[in-house]
Amino acid sequence: MSIRDRAFLVLGCIGALLLVLYPLAYRITTEHADTTAAQIETARPTPIVPTRAPQPRATPTPNPSGELEAATELSWHADAASYRGANGGAFTFDCLRGGSLNPVWGTDVYTDDSSVCTAAVHAGLITLGEGGIVVIRIRRGLDAYQGSTRNGVRTSDYEHWDGSFEFVTS
């Protein structure tokens, strides 16, 4: 085997390893940021500056039935973690056309730190190329989340997580 062939083999292995480890690294980073924010919040009662870039958000307001609703989230990176605890609340996400796939955990019911727009593609509600508007309902966390492959999106399994969401369909 030539040096060039060995180099391509090594680069191929490194690339495959990165594809496998990316979702895990993203999950660990997200959990660390959430844990750090929770520790800071308990230590001092002042508002905490988020570690991620802020997303456009609207304040949840009750609709006529008393359920919470909010205006639109605009990013394919947006998740529902900031709505944790607003169980039963419905929130709208505008997934712009030509978005990018981001990590998702679960099937039908997703962890609240999953990309809402990517989960919507997985659920068959929108496409990556066209985007669209989706509505989620916040739920309590589950003991386990089962990953699957649907509509070209692979989601991952995960154990207990404290917050979830599902899609509201008419």
C-alpha positions as MATLAB code, in Angstrom:
seq = 'MSIRDRAFLVLGCIGALLLVLYPLAYRITTEHADTTAAQIETARPTPIVPTRAPQPRATPTPNPSGELEAATELSWHADAASYRGANGGAFTFDCLRGGSLNPVWGTDVYTDDSSVCTAAVHAGLITLGEGGIVVIRIRRGLDAYQGSTRNGVRTSDYEHWDGSFEFVTS';
ca = [
       0.000    0.000    0.000;
       1.482    3.346   -1.013;
       1.911    6.327    1.304;
      -0.810    8.150   -0.604;
      -3.258    5.249   -0.112;
      -2.416    5.152    3.604;
      -2.979    8.907    3.892;
      -6.417    8.608    2.229;
      -7.295    5.702    4.511;
      -6.305    7.663    7.634;
      -8.214   10.771    6.490;
     -11.257    8.640    5.685;
     -11.182    7.057    9.139;
     -10.839   10.452   10.806;
     -13.774   11.800    8.777;
     -15.963    8.817    9.690;
     -15.030    9.203   13.344;
     -15.979   12.896   13.290;
     -19.372   12.077   11.753;
     -20.042    9.618   14.550;
     -18.793   11.831   17.387;
     -20.407   15.139   16.340;
     -23.868   14.431   17.864;
     -22.260   13.232   21.094;
     -19.994   16.286   21.344;
     -22.948   18.602   20.653;
     -25.009   16.888   23.360;
     -22.200   17.092   25.935;
     -21.585   20.773   25.156;
     -25.292   21.579   25.453;
     -25.642   19.680   28.734;
     -22.550   21.423   30.139;
     -23.937   24.846   29.207;
     -27.308   23.990   30.822;
     -25.610   22.645   33.978;
     -23.309   25.660   34.242;
     -26.242   28.053   33.791;
     -28.238   26.200   36.479;
     -25.296   26.379   38.904;
     -24.794   30.092   38.281;
     -28.524   30.728   38.643;
     -28.590   29.067   42.069;
     -25.501   30.953   43.187;
     -26.826   34.412   42.349;
     -30.363   35.546   41.535;
     -29.395   37.987   38.752;
     -30.356   37.214   35.133;
     -27.921   35.002   33.243;
     -26.595   35.875   29.814;
     -27.131   32.826   27.574;
     -24.016   31.054   26.299;
     -25.559   30.561   22.852;
     -26.350   33.357   20.438;
     -29.790   34.724   21.327;
     -32.663   33.775   19.045;
     -35.574   36.128   18.337;
     -38.232   35.256   20.917;
     -41.600   36.519   21.892;
     -43.098   36.431   25.360;
     -45.599   33.589   25.772;
     -49.175   34.828   26.076;
     -52.331   32.871   26.932;
     -54.701   32.183   24.048;
     -58.504   32.073   24.581;
     -58.291   28.501   25.918;
     -55.705   29.576   28.502;
     -52.815   27.705   26.864;
     -49.523   29.481   26.316;
     -48.532   30.566   22.825;
     -45.545   32.522   21.547;
     -44.555   34.159   18.309;
     -42.043   32.684   15.957;
     -38.553   31.272   16.509;
     -36.497   31.829   13.362;
     -33.439   29.570   13.381;
     -32.799   25.945   12.388;
     -30.583   25.823   15.490;
     -33.473   26.858   17.766;
     -34.651   24.348   20.339;
     -37.407   24.322   22.952;
     -35.203   24.140   26.065;
     -36.033   27.695   27.133;
     -39.725   26.699   27.299;
     -39.089   23.764   29.660;
     -41.738   23.647   32.364;
     -44.365   25.438   30.253;
     -46.096   22.050   29.811;
     -49.053   22.278   27.462;
     -47.781   25.543   25.980;
     -47.806   25.821   22.186;
     -45.007   27.662   20.366;
     -44.516   28.475   16.690;
     -41.245   28.026   14.792;
     -40.592   29.431   11.332;
     -38.057   27.154    9.661;
     -36.595   29.196    6.832;
     -36.049   27.583    3.424;
     -32.636   26.086    2.800;
     -31.913   25.328    6.449;
     -29.321   22.958    7.847;
     -29.798   19.726    9.769;
     -28.938   19.809   13.469;
     -28.939   17.147   16.222;
     -32.246   15.582   17.317;
     -33.027   12.964   19.973;
     -36.269   10.944   19.937;
     -39.125   10.051   17.602;
     -42.575   11.733   17.728;
     -41.631   13.091   21.177;
     -38.241   14.815   21.114;
     -35.893   16.112   23.836;
     -36.385   19.852   24.289;
     -32.764   20.540   23.325;
     -33.309   18.985   19.880;
     -33.459   21.213   16.800;
     -37.180   21.856   16.297;
     -36.828   22.422   12.546;
     -34.754   19.284   11.990;
     -37.280   17.299   14.061;
     -40.046   18.750   11.843;
     -38.280   17.372    8.746;
     -37.945   14.009   10.548;
     -41.681   14.098   11.333;
     -42.515   14.840    7.687;
     -44.071   18.247    8.376;
     -41.614   20.316    6.306;
     -38.661   19.816    3.985;
     -35.115   21.075    4.322;
     -35.314   22.942    1.023;
     -38.722   24.567    1.483;
     -38.881   25.042    5.243;
     -42.216   26.009    6.766;
     -44.022   26.937    9.946;
     -44.545   24.346   12.684;
     -46.158   24.437   16.112;
     -44.868   22.442   19.056;
     -46.431   21.600   22.399;
     -44.193   21.427   25.468;
     -44.321   18.198   27.463;
     -42.666   16.829   30.575;
     -39.482   14.832   30.113;
     -39.463   11.109   29.411;
     -37.375    8.262   30.817;
     -36.141    7.264   27.348;
     -36.175    8.537   23.776;
     -35.969    6.186   20.803;
     -34.162    7.436   17.703;
     -35.137    6.496   14.147;
     -34.602    7.409   10.523;
     -37.431    9.175    8.708;
     -37.548   11.488    5.716;
     -33.762   11.415    5.389;
     -33.131   12.480    8.990;
     -31.529   10.173   11.558;
     -32.388   10.927   15.192;
     -30.576    9.451   18.181;
     -31.622    7.485   21.258;
     -31.270    9.100   24.632;
     -31.988    8.140   28.213;
     -33.912   10.278   30.714;
     -34.249   13.974   29.813;
     -36.184   16.588   31.807;
     -38.065   18.300   28.964;
     -39.769   17.279   25.717;
     -41.840   18.564   22.852;
     -44.151   17.136   20.233;
     -45.683   18.671   17.131;
     -49.220   20.015   17.066;
     -50.914   19.004   13.836;
     -54.380   19.962   12.669;
];
